[in-house]
Amino acid sequence: MAHSQTTMLLSFNCWDKTLIGCFDQSSVVNYESIDHDITVFTQQLSECSEVIGPTQGAFKQSETVDFVIWSLFQRQHSWRRPAHILCHGYQRTTSRGDGGELEIVPGIPGILSSCANPYVQTLKGKPWSLLPSLLGRKAELIIGGMLMEAGVFTPIDGSSNLIQLSGTPMSDLKPQIAKPTNTESVSHKSQSLTSTGGRSHTEILFVRHRMLYARPSLTSRGQPRVGPNHLHVLNRLRKIDNETETAQVMKYMFPRQFGLHNVFTSNVDPAETAMRFKDYTLREKEIIAADQRAKRKVTTTDPVGMQSKPSHLPKRLRGAAFRLVQSIRRRHMRCPYHALLQHYCPRRVSDQAAERGSIRNASTPAEVSAFCRAVVLHVFPNALWGSTAAGAHNRTLLLRKVDQFVRLRRYETMSVHDVLQGVKIRDVDWLAPPSLDNHSHLSSTDFSKRGELMAEVLYYLFDSFLIPLIRGTFHVTESNVHRNQLFYFRHDDWKAMTEPALSSLKAGMLEECSAADVRKMLAKRALGVSQVRLLPKESGMRPIINLRRRAQRLQHGQMVL
């Protein structure tokens, strides 16, 4: 009796500290629907010979958890796994497997387990297994509704932290940004540089994942090219004195000013990219389509006098802004990328020592940061950040953010708000209208426009220059030992390290298949295709294959996911 009371007291203590989180606009739990699903679930268990049927009468806690997993998959009509913590490690079975037989998880019909889910085991064990007896009749409805519709957080012993046991993973939730209620009386000093009419700057995160696992762009001699690859707009448009090409580059740097797709106001099509925001490396088709729409509009408005008139730059981008972009193009062509790399990140691997320990061959974050900051100073002129003391302040702040960007771990990121915070835009001359007196009063709309232009420049620098620079110069990856810490390997070092490992992998683990054999296998079942990447260890390499990666396919003349 005393042992039972002690167990119950410990259970109450655990539940008192457990937090249940719900969405602000979550719908009321439909217990009738859950009750109907339980009936269907019970019938399927009874019909399946491989599965032990449910307990007569009230559901046990373990059976309720199994029902929740089954119900979440039933609600998910697409082929994707439900975005729920309890569904990790589970997937639907398919009748097109080897031999055409279904493999199931005991207690969950039609579900296959690929690995153990620790959260499921926790909810099935004590003290959670005691919860149905306390709730009494229809406890499975209450527990099932809570596990499906809410997030369950329980404390970690000996710590003030919480661990999530159920619900949509916190990493998949978007933050709710409270919008200011009154902005008219805000002074310029306290006024935030937010993107009016679109996403706030805190919502716009740099997609650092794009710089991971990159393959080098090779020269004609087969050597890795240093710097942004050949598809980058600064490498494709090489006629420095051509004003049309400069205007084209400005459309990449200031897409919002030209009415093009941008991260500040445009929606992202999930069929085009699995990332939070699009990759703007190539946007020639979009620019051509926008120019054609503008020509049709001009022809309709003035079919005689305006047909041959060239398209104009936005007023804010004429004069000083145009000359700065010309300077960026010229400085990029003259930038000694390879010499800077040799100075700040010298080679660690020789061809004769390619099989030595791998992690030691990575360039340190300090070396990579110094290289990136040196390139930014070479390519982007000082006038871009302002004059006198304000320009020096902005430049120092920018270099500090570049260093922070390089040192972040795998899943950490930065937002536009982070890089804009502290920037003094009032003293940046090119942001001002061409006809404005520098000593005149700065209006609220003018301040907002200057912040909008500076935000576009900084987003371009980090997303469309710094990430391609790192991607084109280094192979960035995590390791087998240090979890989410990132390691930067020069592409030539990485090539020398991985060639022996790939040769050994092909010789010892893989077998080459003929085209006829592949066609026969594809005729029998769906055959997944994946790329192999190598994960560095203290000594040697570990092959990694991601079979869940979504492959692109051709649809209506364009590649979609």
C-alpha positions as CSV (number, residue, x, y, z in Angstrom):
1,M,0.0,0.0,0.0
2,A,2.8,2.4,0.9
3,H,4.6,1.6,-2.4
4,S,1.4,2.3,-4.3
5,Q,1.0,5.7,-2.6
6,T,4.6,6.6,-3.2
7,T,4.2,5.8,-6.9
8,M,1.0,7.9,-7.1
9,L,2.7,10.9,-5.3
10,L,5.6,10.8,-7.8
11,S,3.1,10.6,-10.6
12,F,1.3,13.7,-9.3
13,N,4.6,15.5,-8.9
14,C,5.5,14.8,-12.6
15,W,2.1,15.8,-13.9
16,D,2.1,19.0,-11.9
17,K,5.2,20.2,-13.7
18,T,4.0,19.0,-17.1
19,L,3.0,21.8,-19.5
20,I,0.3,21.5,-22.2
21,G,0.6,23.9,-25.1
22,C,-2.2,24.7,-27.6
23,F,-2.5,26.9,-30.6
24,D,-4.2,30.3,-30.2
25,Q,-6.8,29.4,-32.8
26,S,-7.0,25.7,-32.3
27,S,-10.3,24.1,-33.0
28,V,-12.3,22.4,-30.3
29,V,-11.5,18.7,-30.0
30,N,-14.2,16.6,-31.7
31,Y,-14.7,13.7,-29.3
32,E,-17.3,12.1,-31.6
33,S,-14.8,11.9,-34.4
34,I,-12.2,10.4,-32.1
35,D,-14.7,7.9,-30.8
36,H,-15.5,6.9,-34.4
37,D,-11.8,6.5,-35.2
38,I,-11.3,4.3,-32.1
39,T,-14.1,2.0,-33.4
40,V,-12.4,1.8,-36.9
41,F,-9.1,1.2,-35.2
42,T,-10.5,-1.6,-33.1
43,Q,-12.1,-3.3,-36.1
44,Q,-8.8,-3.2,-38.0
45,L,-7.0,-4.7,-35.1
46,S,-9.5,-7.5,-34.8
47,E,-9.3,-8.2,-38.6
48,C,-5.5,-8.3,-38.6
49,S,-4.2,-11.8,-37.6
50,E,-0.7,-10.6,-36.9
51,V,-1.8,-8.0,-34.3
52,I,-3.0,-8.7,-30.8
53,G,-6.4,-7.2,-30.3
54,P,-7.1,-4.4,-27.9
55,T,-8.0,-5.0,-24.3
56,Q,-11.6,-5.6,-23.6
57,G,-13.3,-2.6,-22.0
58,A,-11.2,0.5,-21.4
59,F,-8.1,1.2,-23.5
60,K,-4.7,0.9,-21.8
61,Q,-2.3,3.8,-22.1
62,S,-0.1,1.9,-24.6
63,E,-3.1,1.2,-26.8
64,T,-4.2,4.8,-26.7
65,V,-0.7,5.9,-27.8
66,D,-0.8,3.3,-30.7
67,F,-4.2,4.6,-31.7
68,V,-2.9,8.2,-31.8
69,I,-0.1,7.2,-34.1
70,W,-2.5,5.3,-36.4
71,S,-5.0,8.2,-36.4
72,L,-2.3,10.8,-37.3
73,F,-1.3,8.7,-40.3
74,Q,-5.0,8.3,-41.3
75,R,-5.4,12.1,-41.2
76,Q,-2.3,12.7,-43.4
77,H,-3.6,12.0,-46.9
78,S,-0.3,12.7,-48.7
79,W,2.7,10.4,-48.8
80,R,4.6,12.5,-46.3
81,R,4.9,11.5,-42.6
82,P,2.8,13.6,-40.3
83,A,4.6,16.5,-38.6
84,H,4.2,15.0,-35.2
85,I,6.8,13.9,-32.6
86,L,5.0,10.6,-32.0
87,C,5.3,9.7,-35.7
88,H,9.1,9.9,-35.8
89,G,10.5,6.5,-36.8
90,Y,7.2,5.3,-38.3
91,Q,6.0,5.0,-41.9
92,R,3.2,3.5,-43.9
93,T,3.6,0.0,-45.2
94,T,3.4,-0.6,-48.9
95,S,2.1,-3.6,-50.8
96,R,4.8,-3.2,-53.4
97,G,7.6,-4.5,-51.2
98,D,9.6,-7.6,-51.6
99,G,7.2,-10.5,-51.9
100,G,4.2,-8.2,-51.7
101,E,3.7,-8.8,-48.0
102,L,2.8,-6.1,-45.4
103,E,5.1,-5.5,-42.5
104,I,3.3,-4.0,-39.5
105,V,4.0,-2.8,-36.0
106,P,2.3,-4.8,-33.3
107,G,-0.7,-2.8,-32.2
108,I,-0.7,-0.4,-35.2
109,P,-2.2,-1.8,-38.4
110,G,-0.6,-0.7,-41.6
111,I,2.4,1.0,-40.0
112,L,6.1,0.1,-40.2
113,S,8.7,1.0,-37.6
114,S,12.1,1.9,-38.9
115,C,13.6,2.8,-35.5
116,A,12.5,3.1,-31.9
117,N,10.7,6.3,-30.8
118,P,11.8,7.2,-27.2
119,Y,8.8,9.6,-26.8
120,V,6.4,6.8,-27.5
121,Q,8.1,4.5,-25.0
122,T,8.0,7.3,-22.4
123,L,4.2,7.9,-22.8
124,K,3.6,4.1,-22.6
125,G,5.6,3.7,-19.4
126,K,5.1,5.0,-15.8
127,P,3.8,7.4,-14.7
128,W,1.7,7.9,-17.9
129,S,0.4,4.4,-17.8
130,L,-1.4,5.3,-14.5
131,L,-3.3,8.2,-16.2
132,P,-6.3,6.2,-17.7
133,S,-7.2,4.8,-14.3
134,L,-7.4,8.3,-12.8
135,L,-9.4,9.7,-15.6
136,G,-11.9,6.9,-15.6
137,R,-14.4,6.1,-18.3
138,K,-13.6,7.4,-21.8
139,A,-10.1,8.2,-20.7
140,E,-8.8,7.3,-24.2
141,L,-10.8,10.2,-25.7
142,I,-9.3,12.8,-23.4
143,I,-5.7,11.4,-23.7
144,G,-6.0,10.9,-27.5
145,G,-7.3,14.4,-28.0
146,M,-4.5,15.9,-25.9
147,L,-1.8,13.9,-27.7
148,M,-3.1,14.7,-31.2
149,E,-4.1,18.4,-30.8
150,A,-1.7,19.8,-28.1
151,G,2.0,19.8,-27.3
152,V,3.1,18.0,-24.1
153,F,6.3,19.2,-22.3
154,T,7.7,17.5,-19.3
155,P,10.7,18.7,-17.2
156,I,14.1,17.0,-17.4
157,D,15.3,15.7,-14.0
158,G,18.0,17.9,-12.4
159,S,17.5,20.7,-14.9
160,S,15.2,23.7,-15.6
161,N,14.7,22.6,-19.2
162,L,11.7,20.8,-20.7
163,I,11.5,18.0,-23.3
164,Q,8.6,17.8,-25.8
165,L,6.9,14.4,-25.7
166,S,4.0,15.0,-28.1
167,G,2.7,17.5,-30.7
168,T,4.1,19.3,-33.7
169,P,7.9,19.7,-33.2
170,M,8.9,23.2,-32.0
171,S,11.4,23.4,-34.9
172,D,8.5,23.1,-37.4
173,L,6.5,26.0,-35.8
174,K,6.7,29.5,-37.1
175,P,7.2,32.3,-34.6
176,Q,4.3,34.7,-34.0
177,I,5.6,38.3,-34.4
178,A,3.5,40.9,-32.6
179,K,2.9,43.8,-34.9
180,P,3.1,47.3,-33.4
181,T,-0.3,49.0,-32.9
182,N,0.8,52.6,-33.3
183,T,3.8,53.6,-35.5
184,E,2.9,57.2,-36.3
185,S,4.4,58.7,-33.2
186,V,7.6,56.6,-33.2
187,S,10.8,58.6,-33.4
188,H,13.5,57.9,-35.9
189,K,15.9,56.7,-33.2
190,S,13.4,54.0,-32.0
191,Q,11.9,53.3,-35.3
192,S,12.6,49.7,-36.4
193,L,13.8,48.8,-39.9
194,T,10.9,46.5,-40.7
195,S,9.7,45.6,-44.2
196,T,6.4,47.5,-44.7
197,G,3.6,45.6,-46.4
198,G,5.3,42.2,-46.1
199,R,7.4,40.0,-43.8
200,S,9.1,41.6,-40.8
201,H,12.8,41.4,-40.8
202,T,12.8,38.9,-37.9
203,E,10.9,36.5,-40.1
204,I,13.5,36.6,-42.9
205,L,16.2,34.1,-42.1
206,F,19.2,33.3,-44.1
207,V,19.1,29.8,-45.5
208,R,22.5,28.7,-44.3
209,H,21.8,25.1,-45.3
210,R,22.5,26.0,-48.9
211,M,26.2,26.3,-48.2
212,L,26.5,22.7,-46.9
213,Y,27.8,19.6,-48.8
214,A,28.7,21.6,-51.9
215,R,30.5,20.3,-54.9
216,P,33.3,22.4,-56.5
217,S,33.1,24.2,-59.8
218,L,36.1,23.0,-61.7
219,T,38.4,24.9,-64.1
220,S,39.4,23.6,-67.5
221,R,42.4,21.8,-65.8
222,G,40.1,20.0,-63.3
223,Q,41.1,22.2,-60.3
224,P,38.4,23.6,-58.0
225,R,37.5,27.2,-58.7
226,V,37.7,29.7,-55.8
227,G,34.9,32.1,-55.1
228,P,31.2,32.1,-56.4
229,N,30.7,29.6,-59.1
230,H,30.3,30.4,-62.8
231,L,26.5,30.8,-62.6
232,H,26.7,33.7,-60.2
233,V,25.5,36.9,-61.8
234,L,28.8,38.7,-61.2
235,N,30.6,36.0,-63.1
236,R,28.1,35.7,-66.0
237,L,27.9,39.5,-66.8
238,R,31.5,40.5,-67.4
239,K,31.3,43.7,-69.5
240,I,32.0,46.2,-66.7
241,D,31.2,49.3,-68.7
242,N,27.9,48.0,-70.1
243,E,25.1,49.9,-68.4
244,T,22.5,47.3,-69.4
245,E,24.4,44.6,-67.6
246,T,24.8,46.8,-64.6
247,A,21.1,47.4,-64.5
248,Q,20.7,43.6,-64.8
249,V,22.9,43.1,-61.7
250,M,20.8,45.7,-59.8
251,K,17.7,43.6,-60.4
252,Y,19.5,40.8,-58.5
253,M,20.5,43.2,-55.7
254,F,17.2,45.2,-55.5
255,P,14.5,42.8,-56.7
256,R,11.8,44.5,-54.6
257,Q,12.4,47.8,-56.3
258,F,11.9,46.2,-59.8
259,G,8.7,44.3,-58.8
260,L,10.5,40.9,-58.9
261,H,10.1,38.0,-56.6
262,N,11.8,38.7,-53.2
263,V,11.9,37.5,-49.6
264,F,10.3,40.7,-48.2
265,T,6.8,40.6,-49.9
266,S,6.6,37.4,-52.1
267,N,5.2,34.0,-51.2
268,V,7.3,30.9,-51.7
269,D,5.9,28.0,-53.8
270,P,6.6,24.7,-52.0
271,A,6.7,22.9,-55.4
272,E,9.8,25.0,-56.4
273,T,11.9,24.6,-53.2
274,A,11.9,22.7,-49.9
275,M,13.7,25.6,-48.3
276,R,12.1,28.5,-46.4
277,F,13.1,30.9,-49.2
278,K,14.0,30.6,-52.8
279,D,17.5,30.4,-54.3
280,Y,17.9,33.5,-56.5
281,T,21.1,32.4,-58.3
282,L,19.3,32.3,-61.6
283,R,16.3,34.6,-62.2
284,E,16.8,35.4,-65.9
285,K,13.5,33.9,-67.0
286,E,11.7,36.0,-64.4
287,I,13.5,39.2,-65.5
288,I,12.7,38.5,-69.2
289,A,9.0,37.9,-68.3
290,A,8.9,41.1,-66.3
291,D,10.5,43.1,-69.1
292,Q,8.0,41.7,-71.6
293,R,5.1,42.7,-69.4
294,A,6.5,46.2,-69.1
295,K,6.9,46.5,-72.9
296,R,3.3,45.3,-73.5
297,K,2.1,47.9,-70.9
298,V,4.1,50.7,-72.6
299,T,2.8,49.7,-76.0
300,T,-0.8,49.7,-74.8
301,T,-0.4,53.1,-73.1
302,D,1.6,54.9,-75.9
303,P,1.9,52.7,-79.0
304,V,3.8,55.3,-81.0
305,G,6.1,57.4,-78.8
306,M,7.2,54.9,-76.2
307,Q,8.0,51.7,-78.1
308,S,11.7,52.4,-78.5
309,K,12.2,54.0,-75.1
310,P,14.3,51.9,-72.8
311,S,13.1,50.9,-69.3
312,H,14.3,53.2,-66.5
313,L,15.8,52.5,-63.2
314,P,13.8,53.3,-60.1
315,K,14.6,56.9,-58.9
316,R,16.3,55.7,-55.7
317,L,18.7,53.5,-57.8
318,R,20.0,56.2,-60.1
319,G,23.2,58.2,-59.7
320,A,25.2,57.1,-56.7
321,A,23.6,53.7,-56.3
322,F,24.2,52.8,-60.0
323,R,27.9,53.9,-59.7
324,L,28.3,51.8,-56.6
325,V,27.0,48.6,-58.3
326,Q,29.4,49.4,-61.2
327,S,32.2,49.6,-58.6
328,I,31.1,46.2,-57.1
329,R,31.3,44.5,-60.5
330,R,34.7,46.0,-61.2
331,R,36.1,45.1,-57.7
332,H,34.8,41.6,-58.0
333,M,36.6,41.1,-61.3
334,R,39.9,42.3,-59.7
335,C,39.5,40.5,-56.4
336,P,42.4,38.0,-55.9
337,Y,40.2,35.2,-54.5
338,H,42.8,32.5,-54.8
339,A,45.6,34.6,-53.2
340,L,43.3,35.5,-50.3
341,L,42.5,31.8,-49.8
342,Q,46.1,30.8,-49.8
343,H,46.9,33.5,-47.3
344,Y,44.1,33.0,-44.8
345,C,43.3,29.3,-45.4
346,P,46.4,27.4,-46.6
347,R,46.2,23.8,-47.8
348,R,46.2,21.2,-45.1
349,V,46.3,18.0,-47.3
350,S,48.9,17.0,-49.8
351,D,48.2,14.4,-52.4
352,Q,50.6,12.0,-50.6
353,A,49.0,12.5,-47.2
354,A,45.4,12.2,-48.3
355,E,44.6,9.3,-46.1
356,R,45.5,10.9,-42.8
357,G,43.0,11.9,-40.1
358,S,40.2,14.0,-41.7
359,I,38.9,16.4,-39.1
360,R,42.4,17.9,-38.5
361,N,42.5,18.9,-42.2
362,A,39.6,21.4,-41.9
363,S,40.3,25.1,-41.9
364,T,39.4,26.7,-38.6
365,P,36.3,29.0,-38.3
366,A,38.7,31.9,-37.5
367,E,40.6,31.3,-40.8
368,V,37.4,31.0,-42.8
369,S,36.0,34.1,-41.2
370,A,39.1,36.1,-42.0
371,F,39.0,35.0,-45.6
372,C,35.3,36.0,-46.0
373,R,35.8,39.3,-44.3
374,A,38.8,40.1,-46.6
375,V,36.8,39.2,-49.7
376,V,33.8,41.4,-48.6
377,L,36.2,44.3,-48.0
378,H,37.8,43.8,-51.5
379,V,34.5,43.5,-53.4
380,F,32.1,45.9,-51.6
381,P,33.3,49.6,-51.5
382,N,33.4,51.6,-48.3
383,A,31.0,54.1,-49.7
384,L,28.3,51.4,-49.7
385,W,28.2,51.6,-45.8
386,G,28.4,55.4,-45.4
387,S,30.9,58.1,-45.0
388,T,32.9,59.4,-42.0
389,A,32.5,57.8,-38.6
390,A,29.1,56.3,-39.4
391,G,30.5,54.4,-42.3
392,A,33.3,53.0,-40.2
393,H,30.8,52.0,-37.6
394,N,28.6,50.2,-40.2
395,R,31.6,48.5,-41.8
396,T,32.9,47.2,-38.4
397,L,29.4,46.0,-37.5
398,L,29.0,44.2,-40.8
399,L,32.4,42.4,-40.5
400,R,31.4,41.3,-37.0
401,K,28.1,39.8,-38.4
402,V,30.1,38.0,-41.1
403,D,32.3,36.5,-38.4
404,Q,29.2,35.4,-36.4
405,F,27.6,33.9,-39.5
406,V,30.6,31.7,-40.2
407,R,30.8,30.5,-36.6
408,L,27.2,29.5,-36.2
409,R,26.4,25.8,-35.8
410,R,24.5,23.6,-38.2
411,Y,20.9,24.5,-37.3
412,E,21.6,28.1,-36.1
413,T,20.9,31.0,-38.4
414,M,20.6,34.7,-38.5
415,S,17.8,37.1,-39.7
416,V,17.8,40.3,-41.6
417,H,16.9,42.0,-38.3
418,D,20.1,40.7,-36.7
419,V,22.4,42.2,-39.4
420,L,20.4,45.5,-39.6
421,Q,20.4,46.1,-35.9
422,G,22.7,48.9,-35.1
423,V,23.2,50.1,-38.7
424,K,23.2,53.9,-39.1
425,I,21.4,54.5,-42.3
426,R,21.0,58.3,-42.0
427,D,24.6,58.9,-43.0
428,V,24.6,56.5,-45.9
429,D,24.6,59.0,-48.8
430,W,23.5,56.8,-51.7
431,L,20.3,55.9,-49.8
432,A,19.0,59.5,-50.0
433,P,17.0,60.7,-53.0
434,P,19.2,62.4,-55.6
435,S,17.6,65.9,-55.1
436,L,17.4,65.9,-51.3
437,D,19.5,68.3,-49.2
438,N,21.6,66.3,-46.6
439,H,20.7,68.8,-43.9
440,S,16.9,68.6,-44.5
441,H,14.5,66.9,-42.1
442,L,14.2,63.1,-42.6
443,S,10.6,62.1,-43.0
444,S,9.1,58.8,-41.8
445,T,8.5,57.5,-45.3
446,D,12.1,58.5,-46.4
447,F,13.5,56.7,-43.4
448,S,11.4,53.6,-44.1
449,K,12.6,53.6,-47.8
450,R,16.2,53.9,-46.8
451,G,15.8,50.9,-44.4
452,E,14.1,49.0,-47.2
453,L,17.1,49.5,-49.6
454,M,19.7,48.7,-46.9
455,A,17.8,45.5,-46.0
456,E,17.9,44.4,-49.7
457,V,21.7,45.1,-49.9
458,L,22.4,43.2,-46.7
459,Y,20.2,40.2,-47.8
460,Y,22.0,40.1,-51.1
461,L,25.4,40.2,-49.4
462,F,24.7,37.3,-47.1
463,D,22.3,35.2,-49.1
464,S,23.6,35.8,-52.7
465,F,27.3,36.5,-52.1
466,L,28.6,35.2,-48.8
467,I,26.8,31.8,-49.0
468,P,27.9,31.2,-52.7
469,L,31.4,32.4,-51.7
470,I,31.6,29.8,-48.9
471,R,29.9,27.1,-51.1
472,G,32.3,27.7,-54.0
473,T,35.4,27.6,-51.8
474,F,34.7,25.1,-49.1
475,H,33.0,21.8,-48.5
476,V,31.0,22.5,-45.3
477,T,29.8,19.5,-43.3
478,E,29.2,18.3,-39.8
479,S,31.3,15.4,-38.4
480,N,30.6,12.0,-37.0
481,V,31.8,13.0,-33.5
482,H,31.1,16.7,-32.9
483,R,27.3,16.6,-33.8
484,N,26.2,20.0,-35.1
485,Q,29.6,21.8,-35.2
486,L,30.4,22.7,-38.8
487,F,33.8,22.0,-40.4
488,Y,35.2,23.9,-43.4
489,F,37.4,22.0,-45.9
490,R,39.0,23.6,-48.9
491,H,37.6,21.9,-52.0
492,D,41.0,20.7,-53.1
493,D,41.7,19.3,-49.6
494,W,38.3,17.6,-49.6
495,K,38.9,16.1,-53.1
496,A,42.2,14.6,-51.9
497,M,40.6,13.2,-48.8
498,T,37.5,11.7,-50.3
499,E,38.9,10.1,-53.5
500,P,40.5,7.2,-51.6
501,A,37.4,6.7,-49.5
502,L,35.1,6.7,-52.5
503,S,37.3,4.2,-54.3
504,S,37.3,1.9,-51.3
505,L,33.5,2.3,-51.0
506,K,32.9,1.4,-54.6
507,A,35.3,-1.6,-54.5
508,G,34.0,-3.0,-51.2
509,M,30.4,-2.1,-50.7
510,L,28.8,-1.3,-54.0
511,E,28.1,-3.3,-57.2
512,E,27.7,-1.8,-60.6
513,C,24.4,-2.6,-62.3
514,S,23.7,-2.6,-66.0
515,A,21.0,-0.5,-67.5
516,A,19.0,-3.6,-68.3
517,D,19.1,-4.8,-64.7
518,V,18.0,-1.4,-63.5
519,R,15.0,-1.4,-65.9
520,K,14.0,-4.8,-64.6
521,M,14.1,-3.7,-61.0
522,L,12.1,-0.6,-61.7
523,A,9.4,-2.6,-63.5
524,K,8.9,-4.6,-60.3
525,R,8.9,-1.9,-57.6
526,A,9.6,1.7,-57.0
527,L,13.4,2.2,-56.6
528,G,14.6,5.1,-54.6
529,V,17.6,7.1,-55.9
530,S,19.9,9.0,-53.6
531,Q,23.4,10.6,-53.6
532,V,26.1,9.4,-51.3
533,R,28.0,12.0,-49.1
534,L,30.9,11.3,-46.8
535,L,30.9,12.3,-43.2
536,P,34.4,13.0,-41.7
537,K,35.4,11.1,-38.5
538,E,38.5,11.4,-36.3
539,S,40.1,9.1,-38.8
540,G,38.5,8.1,-42.1
541,M,35.1,8.7,-43.6
542,R,31.6,7.4,-43.0
543,P,29.2,7.2,-46.0
544,I,25.7,8.8,-45.6
545,I,22.7,8.2,-47.8
546,N,19.5,10.2,-47.5
547,L,16.7,8.2,-49.2
548,R,14.0,10.7,-48.0
549,R,15.3,13.6,-50.1
550,R,12.7,14.8,-52.5
551,A,13.7,14.4,-56.2
552,Q,13.0,17.0,-58.8
553,R,10.8,16.1,-61.8
554,L,9.8,17.8,-65.0
555,Q,6.2,19.2,-64.9
556,H,4.7,21.6,-67.5
557,G,8.2,22.5,-68.8
558,Q,9.8,23.3,-65.5
559,M,11.5,21.3,-62.7
560,V,9.4,21.0,-59.5
561,L,9.7,18.9,-56.3
